[in-house]
Amino acid sequence: MQSLIAKLYQSPKTILSNKDLALIWQENNEESLNAKTAYYVKQKALIRLTRGVFAKNKDYSSKELATSIYVPSYISFETVLREAGAIFQHYDSIFVVAKWPKIMTIDNNTFTFRKLKDAVLFNAAGVVIKDNYSVATLERAFLDMIYLFPNYYFDNLKSINWDKCDELVKIYNNKQLVKRLNKYREHYAK
């Protein structure tokens, strides 16, 4: 049985879903998988963070957790914009694009999930995998933001690649968003 925990630590992931555990342990039987996870949680070899989502230890990535709660999902909005210097306001929440809007707190981490239409959520353009989680590029996060918040104020858009925005805006299939993008470009190009 001990080798099952050893297998977990061979994975670079800090957050593991039931699906991850089933793959790592090569376990097809759901009852058996649930029994094993319950046992390891009780033994404190796994930490249950929320239903079907576990951490190997307390030193896990909160961004990895954010994208493990709902699949598919990716980090975007204020989280990416702040890290890129496009906005200066600090937020304690990690902002995520997902299929359902929801705010939840798990283990002192707050996650704000915002819904975008499936055609956008399921399109990987402008989304990269980084440290075991999906995250929007600056341009994708910018477009996500102005798609949901048409008059959002940005502190600094110098690092935006407008040509990338022109490519990415097509996935939203929204004429108003194209107009908004052009308005921001004109305003910040001055």
Contacts in CASP RR format, 6 or more apart in sequence:
PFRMAT RR
TARGET T0000
AUTHOR 0000-0000-0000
METHOD contacts of the structure
MODEL  1
MQSLIAKLYQSPKTILSNKDLALIWQENNEESLNAKTAYYVKQKALIRLT
RGVFAKNKDYSSKELATSIYVPSYISFETVLREAGAIFQHYDSIFVVAKW
PKIMTIDNNTFTFRKLKDAVLFNAAGVVIKDNYSVATLERAFLDMIYLFP
NYYFDNLKSINWDKCDELVKIYNNKQLVKRLNKYREHYAK
4 25 0 8 1.000
4 36 0 8 1.000
4 40 0 8 1.000
5 40 0 8 1.000
5 45 0 8 1.000
7 24 0 8 1.000
7 25 0 8 1.000
8 16 0 8 1.000
8 21 0 8 1.000
8 24 0 8 1.000
8 46 0 8 1.000
8 56 0 8 1.000
9 56 0 8 1.000
11 20 0 8 1.000
11 24 0 8 1.000
12 132 0 8 1.000
13 20 0 8 1.000
13 56 0 8 1.000
13 64 0 8 1.000
13 132 0 8 1.000
14 55 0 8 1.000
14 56 0 8 1.000
14 57 0 8 1.000
14 59 0 8 1.000
14 60 0 8 1.000
14 61 0 8 1.000
14 64 0 8 1.000
14 132 0 8 1.000
15 49 0 8 1.000
15 53 0 8 1.000
15 54 0 8 1.000
15 55 0 8 1.000
15 60 0 8 1.000
15 61 0 8 1.000
15 64 0 8 1.000
15 65 0 8 1.000
15 68 0 8 1.000
15 132 0 8 1.000
16 24 0 8 1.000
16 46 0 8 1.000
16 53 0 8 1.000
16 54 0 8 1.000
16 55 0 8 1.000
16 56 0 8 1.000
16 68 0 8 1.000
17 52 0 8 1.000
17 53 0 8 1.000
17 54 0 8 1.000
17 68 0 8 1.000
17 71 0 8 1.000
18 33 0 8 1.000
18 37 0 8 1.000
18 52 0 8 1.000
18 53 0 8 1.000
21 27 0 8 1.000
21 33 0 8 1.000
21 36 0 8 1.000
21 37 0 8 1.000
21 54 0 8 1.000
22 28 0 8 1.000
22 33 0 8 1.000
25 33 0 8 1.000
25 36 0 8 1.000
27 33 0 8 1.000
27 36 0 8 1.000
37 46 0 8 1.000
37 48 0 8 1.000
37 52 0 8 1.000
37 54 0 8 1.000
40 46 0 8 1.000
41 47 0 8 1.000
41 48 0 8 1.000
41 54 0 8 1.000
46 54 0 8 1.000
46 55 0 8 1.000
46 56 0 8 1.000
47 54 0 8 1.000
47 55 0 8 1.000
47 56 0 8 1.000
47 57 0 8 1.000
47 58 0 8 1.000
47 60 0 8 1.000
48 54 0 8 1.000
49 55 0 8 1.000
49 65 0 8 1.000
49 106 0 8 1.000
49 107 0 8 1.000
50 69 0 8 1.000
50 104 0 8 1.000
50 106 0 8 1.000
53 65 0 8 1.000
53 68 0 8 1.000
53 69 0 8 1.000
55 65 0 8 1.000
61 131 0 8 1.000
61 132 0 8 1.000
61 133 0 8 1.000
62 94 0 8 1.000
62 109 0 8 1.000
63 75 0 8 1.000
63 79 0 8 1.000
63 94 0 8 1.000
63 131 0 8 1.000
63 133 0 8 1.000
63 135 0 8 1.000
64 131 0 8 1.000
64 132 0 8 1.000
64 133 0 8 1.000
65 106 0 8 1.000
65 109 0 8 1.000
65 111 0 8 1.000
66 73 0 8 1.000
66 75 0 8 1.000
66 94 0 8 1.000
66 96 0 8 1.000
66 109 0 8 1.000
66 111 0 8 1.000
66 133 0 8 1.000
67 73 0 8 1.000
67 74 0 8 1.000
67 75 0 8 1.000
67 96 0 8 1.000
67 133 0 8 1.000
67 134 0 8 1.000
68 133 0 8 1.000
69 96 0 8 1.000
69 98 0 8 1.000
69 104 0 8 1.000
69 106 0 8 1.000
69 111 0 8 1.000
69 113 0 8 1.000
70 96 0 8 1.000
70 98 0 8 1.000
70 99 0 8 1.000
70 100 0 8 1.000
70 113 0 8 1.000
72 98 0 8 1.000
72 99 0 8 1.000
72 121 0 8 1.000
72 122 0 8 1.000
72 134 0 8 1.000
73 96 0 8 1.000
73 97 0 8 1.000
73 98 0 8 1.000
73 99 0 8 1.000
73 113 0 8 1.000
73 121 0 8 1.000
73 134 0 8 1.000
74 96 0 8 1.000
74 97 0 8 1.000
74 127 0 8 1.000
74 133 0 8 1.000
74 134 0 8 1.000
74 135 0 8 1.000
74 136 0 8 1.000
75 94 0 8 1.000
75 95 0 8 1.000
75 96 0 8 1.000
75 97 0 8 1.000
75 133 0 8 1.000
75 134 0 8 1.000
75 135 0 8 1.000
75 136 0 8 1.000
76 95 0 8 1.000
76 96 0 8 1.000
76 97 0 8 1.000
76 135 0 8 1.000
76 136 0 8 1.000
76 140 0 8 1.000
76 141 0 8 1.000
76 144 0 8 1.000
76 145 0 8 1.000
77 95 0 8 1.000
77 96 0 8 1.000
77 97 0 8 1.000
77 112 0 8 1.000
77 114 0 8 1.000
77 141 0 8 1.000
77 144 0 8 1.000
77 145 0 8 1.000
77 148 0 8 1.000
78 87 0 8 1.000
78 89 0 8 1.000
78 91 0 8 1.000
78 93 0 8 1.000
78 95 0 8 1.000
78 145 0 8 1.000
79 91 0 8 1.000
79 93 0 8 1.000
79 94 0 8 1.000
79 95 0 8 1.000
79 96 0 8 1.000
79 141 0 8 1.000
80 95 0 8 1.000
80 135 0 8 1.000
80 136 0 8 1.000
80 137 0 8 1.000
80 138 0 8 1.000
80 140 0 8 1.000
80 141 0 8 1.000
81 87 0 8 1.000
81 138 0 8 1.000
81 141 0 8 1.000
81 142 0 8 1.000
81 145 0 8 1.000
81 154 0 8 1.000
82 88 0 8 1.000
82 89 0 8 1.000
82 90 0 8 1.000
82 91 0 8 1.000
84 138 0 8 1.000
84 141 0 8 1.000
84 159 0 8 1.000
85 155 0 8 1.000
85 156 0 8 1.000
85 159 0 8 1.000
86 138 0 8 1.000
86 141 0 8 1.000
86 142 0 8 1.000
86 154 0 8 1.000
86 155 0 8 1.000
86 156 0 8 1.000
86 157 0 8 1.000
86 159 0 8 1.000
86 160 0 8 1.000
87 153 0 8 1.000
87 154 0 8 1.000
87 155 0 8 1.000
87 156 0 8 1.000
88 155 0 8 1.000
88 156 0 8 1.000
89 155 0 8 1.000
92 110 0 8 1.000
93 103 0 8 1.000
93 110 0 8 1.000
93 111 0 8 1.000
93 112 0 8 1.000
94 109 0 8 1.000
94 110 0 8 1.000
94 111 0 8 1.000
94 112 0 8 1.000
95 112 0 8 1.000
95 114 0 8 1.000
96 111 0 8 1.000
96 112 0 8 1.000
96 113 0 8 1.000
96 114 0 8 1.000
97 113 0 8 1.000
97 114 0 8 1.000
97 115 0 8 1.000
97 116 0 8 1.000
97 120 0 8 1.000
97 121 0 8 1.000
97 136 0 8 1.000
97 144 0 8 1.000
98 113 0 8 1.000
98 114 0 8 1.000
98 115 0 8 1.000
98 121 0 8 1.000
99 115 0 8 1.000
99 118 0 8 1.000
99 121 0 8 1.000
100 113 0 8 1.000
100 115 0 8 1.000
101 113 0 8 1.000
101 114 0 8 1.000
101 115 0 8 1.000
102 113 0 8 1.000
103 110 0 8 1.000
103 111 0 8 1.000
103 112 0 8 1.000
103 113 0 8 1.000
104 110 0 8 1.000
104 111 0 8 1.000
104 113 0 8 1.000
105 111 0 8 1.000
114 144 0 8 1.000
114 148 0 8 1.000
116 144 0 8 1.000
116 147 0 8 1.000
116 148 0 8 1.000
119 171 0 8 1.000
119 172 0 8 1.000
119 173 0 8 1.000
120 144 0 8 1.000
120 147 0 8 1.000
120 171 0 8 1.000
120 172 0 8 1.000
123 171 0 8 1.000
125 140 0 8 1.000
125 167 0 8 1.000
125 168 0 8 1.000
125 171 0 8 1.000
126 136 0 8 1.000
126 137 0 8 1.000
126 139 0 8 1.000
126 140 0 8 1.000
126 164 0 8 1.000
126 168 0 8 1.000
127 134 0 8 1.000
127 135 0 8 1.000
127 136 0 8 1.000
127 137 0 8 1.000
127 140 0 8 1.000
128 134 0 8 1.000
128 135 0 8 1.000
128 137 0 8 1.000
129 135 0 8 1.000
136 144 0 8 1.000
137 164 0 8 1.000
138 159 0 8 1.000
138 160 0 8 1.000
138 161 0 8 1.000
139 160 0 8 1.000
139 161 0 8 1.000
139 164 0 8 1.000
139 165 0 8 1.000
139 168 0 8 1.000
140 168 0 8 1.000
142 154 0 8 1.000
142 157 0 8 1.000
142 160 0 8 1.000
142 165 0 8 1.000
143 165 0 8 1.000
143 168 0 8 1.000
143 169 0 8 1.000
143 172 0 8 1.000
143 177 0 8 1.000
143 181 0 8 1.000
145 152 0 8 1.000
146 152 0 8 1.000
146 177 0 8 1.000
146 180 0 8 1.000
146 181 0 8 1.000
146 184 0 8 1.000
147 172 0 8 1.000
147 174 0 8 1.000
147 177 0 8 1.000
150 176 0 8 1.000
150 180 0 8 1.000
154 184 0 8 1.000
154 188 0 8 1.000
157 184 0 8 1.000
157 188 0 8 1.000
158 188 0 8 1.000
160 188 0 8 1.000
162 185 0 8 1.000
162 189 0 8 1.000
165 181 0 8 1.000
165 185 0 8 1.000
166 181 0 8 1.000
169 177 0 8 1.000
169 178 0 8 1.000
169 181 0 8 1.000
END
